[in-house]
């Protein structure tokens, strides 16, 4: 199936592209961009390479972050479907495990008397059985909303990062509990 510029690809197509990218290390999508856009992009790249010729020694071509911001065609690539959906699916947002204040705060027992062995064992079981493919959820203020057991598992496994999603705005609460 060929997807053209500004068309939204199906979830199955995006998943297939991500799998191809991980297997091959690149993804070539023939026919997505119109010929005129490809010609403009090629001209932009040639202009940059002509203005800044390769240096001697080491890498022959030096890429710069802004080198592709030379035309509307280049700038539009960052928000053009299906490219943006592919990029979003390819990049998994992560957070530094040690960056969570909740690692050193009582999130599970909330100041109750010291937990029993049974309560600690219950949390250990949940930590061991947690689905580590799911992200932790962070609120708009940067605090952990969900995923304490996943965070504990990442810490125990010695991982430096953990998958995470963050709310841009705080959702309305389903209920509000008074804490004693």
Order of alpha helices (4+ residues) and beta strands (2+ residues): alpha-alpha-alpha-alpha-beta-alpha-beta-beta-alpha-beta
